[in-house]
Structures are given as structure tokens and as C-alpha cells.
Amino acid sequence: DVLVNKDDNFQLYYIETNDEPFTEEKSIWIEVKGKDASQKLTFTLPKDVVPALIRLDFGVSDKQQDIKLLDFEMDYFGKTFKSKGSMMANYFRPLEGTNIDFSTGTIKANMKNGKRVEPVLYPHEIPLGDEISKIVK
């Protein structure tokens, strides 16, 4: 669940083994419509893909305002893992150029050379990988 004020496109990257890099070939884009209320965004992985880890990229629009990440949920054939609020810091870390206040979920956009730097949450391999393993077994 997120609060996104401006139309944008978000991206989820996935890897199937811990020894591979995140690549465009293993990513999913979704179109996000800006709203004044929170909305649930759903990324659906390709059939037969079981991720080892995921990475979240929050928009490419230079017009995007601060984004509020309210919670994160993964579902695999009815088994669910959910994290919200400051607990998300256990599973994700901001990449350089990304500012997030995990206590409020506020993701602030940084600017570089007049352009918005796309905010990225990168996984903490052990805790997030362990939670993914629990729901896919």
C-alpha cells in the first residue's frame, strides 16, 4: 500500500538465485495513477518464477512528490508475508540517493542535476530471503 500523488511508473526487480544481479530482463513495470488516498499496487511475477529476493524502484517522473510506503505484502499460493511501518527497515535498505523515514514510510525524492533520482529500496538478503523462503515452501 502506497500513497502516490502523481501518475508514475514503478518497477519491481527479482532474482531467482542469490548469486545473480538485478537486471531489466527480470523486472516488472506497473503504471501508477496518482491519488490523494492510499492504493494497493500489485506486481505479478511471471508463471513459474520463485524469487530469492526483490528490489523496489519508486517512480521515474520528475514531477513525483514524496511517496508514502504504508506496508508491503507478498503472497504465494495463499501463504503471506507482510511488513509495515518501521519493521520494513528489517527487510529493505535505501540505495544511495534514496531517503526514507521508515518510521513514517515517507520516501523523499533527491535531485541531481535538476532531475529526480529514482528512489530504490534494496533487500537485506538474510531477513527478506528467509521470509520469502518460508512462504514459497
Secondary structure, 3 states (H helix, E strand, C coil): CEECCCCEEEEEEEECCCCCCCCHHHEEEEEECCCCCCECCCCCCCCCCCCCEEEEECCCCCCCCCEEECEEEEEECCEEEEEEHHHHHHCEEECCCCEEECCCCEEECEEECCEEECCEEEECHHHHHHHHHHHHC
